[in-house]
């Protein structure tokens, strides 16, 4: 059973895998009410991500990583530049178009789980499909399938308050998967969990990656980063470095050296 959708129109990256996301000259500037510049959050980001990559996004406070995640997740538009996700230029979409892209192509995993307390976890996972107008029988089938995938097949009728933190995060991951997204956006997914439970959640994410899912993960934790294939670091709104740790089935010493990007290269 596929874990992601594809329009089949993406071009290939350096090692032959299809590009799922391409950012070209991406900027984001926030303005004061009088029209003067408040902050240049992103200053010309160029990035290509291949289908199936597991990418960590890192950077200190004010580096632009949250802004980049908002743009990648179609929660906001860039001021200039292009962002092509699975063949569609997200940067040109209106509010309705952004909402449609989020519903069809992006799954979100949050630090705080964001489950609805009054609903069972099965009903929580069904919510994205409800807003897409999916028939109740199909909603139930797909949601049950994803909960079984993350090991919660015996907890379908439990409410969030009846689950541990790790189980709630598993339910949130199932909800992110239920629309068969092109990418998963995970924002500090282990941040509210103890170390043992966090490792179990990372095992789930690793399993999804091995099944071919593309994952963007924001984290400050070096242990979390070690699970990823690639680390993208931001500084002052620019791409500071882009390091490939491994490709699936490829050892690091078989890859080119880390690419460090000087400010002049992205100005």
C-alpha positions in Angstrom: 0.0 0.0 0.0 1.6 3.3 -1.0 2.2 5.9 1.6 2.4 8.9 -0.7 0.8 10.2 -3.9 2.6 11.3 -7.0 1.6 13.1 -10.1 4.5 11.4 -12.0 5.7 14.7 -13.6 8.6 15.5 -11.3 12.1 15.7 -12.8 15.0 13.6 -11.4 17.6 14.6 -8.9 21.3 13.9 -9.0 21.0 10.2 -8.2 18.0 9.6 -10.4 15.2 9.9 -7.8 12.3 12.1 -8.7 12.3 15.6 -7.2 9.4 16.1 -4.9 10.2 19.7 -3.9 12.2 22.5 -5.6 12.8 25.9 -4.1 14.3 28.6 -6.3 15.2 32.0 -5.0 12.7 31.8 -2.2 12.3 34.9 -0.1 10.0 36.0 2.7 9.9 39.5 3.9 7.6 40.9 6.7 6.6 44.5 6.6 5.5 47.1 9.1 2.1 48.8 8.6 3.8 51.8 7.0 5.3 49.5 4.3 8.8 49.6 5.6 10.7 46.3 6.1 10.3 44.7 9.5 12.4 41.6 8.9 13.8 39.6 6.0 13.1 36.1 7.2 14.3 34.2 4.1 16.8 35.7 1.7 17.0 33.5 -1.4 16.7 29.8 -0.6 17.6 27.3 -3.3 16.9 23.7 -2.4 16.0 20.5 -4.2 14.6 17.5 -2.3 14.1 14.1 -3.9 11.1 11.9 -3.3 11.7 9.6 -0.3 14.4 11.8 1.4 14.4 12.3 5.2 15.5 15.9 5.8 16.2 17.6 9.1 15.9 21.4 9.1 18.0 23.1 11.8 18.9 26.6 12.9 19.0 28.9 15.8 16.2 31.2 16.8 15.7 33.8 14.1 17.5 31.7 11.4 14.3 31.4 9.3 13.6 27.7 9.9 10.0 28.2 11.1 9.3 30.5 8.1 10.7 27.9 5.8 8.6 25.2 7.4 5.5 27.4 7.0 6.3 27.8 3.3 7.0 24.1 2.7 3.8 23.3 4.5 1.8 25.7 2.3 0.7 27.7 5.4 2.1 30.9 3.8 3.3 32.3 0.5 6.8 33.5 -0.3 7.4 37.1 -1.1 9.3 36.1 -4.2 10.7 32.9 -5.8 9.3 29.5 -6.7 8.2 26.5 -4.6 7.2 23.5 -6.7 5.7 20.6 -4.7 5.0 17.4 -6.6 4.7 19.3 -9.9 2.6 22.3 -8.6 4.0 25.8 -8.1 2.7 26.5 -4.6 4.0 30.1 -4.6 1.3 31.1 -7.2 -1.7 29.6 -5.4 -4.4 31.7 -3.7 -5.8 30.8 -0.2 -8.2 28.1 -1.6 -5.4 26.6 -3.6 -3.1 26.5 -0.6 -5.8 24.8 1.4 -6.3 22.2 -1.3 -2.6 21.5 -1.5 -2.4 21.0 2.3 -5.4 18.7 2.2 -4.1 16.5 -0.6 -0.3 16.6 -0.5 0.9 17.5 3.0 0.6 15.7 6.3 1.5 17.5 9.6 2.9 16.1 12.8 3.0 18.6 15.7 4.9 18.7 19.0 1.7 19.1 20.9 -0.2 16.3 19.1 -3.3 18.6 18.5 -5.8 15.8 18.8 -9.5 16.6 19.5 -10.3 15.5 23.1 -14.0 14.7 22.5 -13.3 12.3 19.6 -11.9 8.8 19.6 -8.5 8.4 17.9 -10.2 6.7 14.9 -12.5 9.8 14.6 -9.5 12.1 15.0 -7.7 10.4 12.1 -10.8 10.6 10.0 -11.1 14.4 10.3 -8.9 15.3 7.3 -10.9 12.9 5.1 -14.2 14.4 6.3 -13.2 17.8 5.0 -12.3 16.2 1.7 -15.8 14.8 1.4 -14.6 11.1 1.5 -17.5 8.6 2.1 -17.8 7.5 5.8 -17.1 3.9 4.9 -13.9 4.8 3.1 -12.9 7.2 5.9 -13.2 4.5 8.4 -11.3 1.9 6.3 -8.4 4.2 5.6 -8.1 5.6 9.1 -8.2 2.1 10.7 -5.5 1.0 8.2 -3.2 3.9 9.2 -3.7 3.4 13.0 -2.8 -0.3 12.5 0.3 0.8 10.7 1.5 2.8 13.7 0.6 0.0 16.2 -2.7 1.4 17.5 -5.1 -1.1 15.9 -6.3 -2.1 19.4 -7.0 1.5 20.5 -9.4 2.7 17.9 -12.2 3.7 20.2 -10.0 5.3 22.9 -10.0 9.0 23.4 -6.7 11.0 23.6 -6.9 11.3 27.4 -6.9 7.5 27.6 -3.6 7.2 25.8 0.0 7.8 26.7 1.9 10.7 25.1 3.7 8.3 22.8 0.4 6.7 21.7 -1.1 10.2 21.1 1.8 11.0 18.9 1.3 7.7 17.0 -2.3 8.7 16.4 -1.2 12.1 15.2 1.2 10.4 12.7 -1.7 8.2 11.5 -3.7 11.3 10.9 -0.9 12.9 8.9 -0.7 9.7 6.8 -4.4 9.2 6.1 -4.6 11.5 3.0 -1.7 9.7 1.4 0.5 12.8 1.4 3.4 13.6 -0.9 5.4 14.9 2.2 5.2 14.9 6.0 6.1 18.0 7.9 7.1 17.1 11.5 7.8 20.0 13.9 9.7 18.7 16.9 7.7 15.5 17.0 9.5 14.2 20.1 9.7 17.5 22.0 6.9 16.6 24.5 8.1 13.0 25.1 10.6 11.3 27.4 13.7 9.9 25.7 12.5 6.3 25.5 9.1 7.2 24.1 10.8 9.7 21.7 13.0 6.9 20.4 9.9 4.8 19.7 8.3 7.6 17.8 11.6 8.0 15.8 11.4 4.3 15.0 7.9 4.9 13.5 9.2 7.8 11.4 12.1 5.6 10.3 9.8 2.9 9.2 7.7 5.4 7.2 10.9 6.7 5.6 11.9 3.2 4.6 8.5 2.8 3.0 9.3 5.7 0.7 7.7 8.7 2.4 9.4 12.1 2.1 9.8 13.7 5.6 10.8 17.2 6.6 11.6 17.4 10.3 12.5 20.4 12.4 14.5 19.6 15.5 17.2 20.9 17.9 18.1 17.4 19.0 21.2 15.8 17.7 19.8 12.3 18.4 16.9 13.0 16.2 19.1 14.4 13.5 21.2 11.2 13.4 18.1 9.4 12.1 17.8 11.6 9.0 19.5 11.3 5.6 20.2 15.0 5.2 20.7 18.1 7.4 19.8 21.5 6.0 21.0 24.4 8.3 19.8 28.0 8.1 21.4 31.1 9.4 20.1 34.7 9.1 17.6 33.6 6.5 20.1 31.9 4.2 21.0 28.4 3.5 24.2 27.9 5.6 25.0 24.2 4.9 23.4 21.2 3.3 24.9 17.9 4.5 24.0 14.5 3.2 24.6 11.9 5.9 23.5 8.9 3.9 21.1 7.8 1.2 18.9 4.8 1.7 21.3 1.8 1.4 24.3 4.0 0.7 27.1 4.6 3.2 28.2 8.1 3.9 31.8 7.5 2.7 30.4 6.7 -0.7 28.9 10.2 -1.0 30.4 13.6 -1.9 31.7 15.7 1.0 29.4 18.1 2.8 28.4 21.1 0.8 28.9 24.3 2.8 27.2 27.3 1.3 28.9 30.7 1.7 26.7 33.8 2.0 28.0 35.1 -1.3 26.6 32.1 -3.1 23.0 32.9 -2.1 23.0 36.7 -2.0 
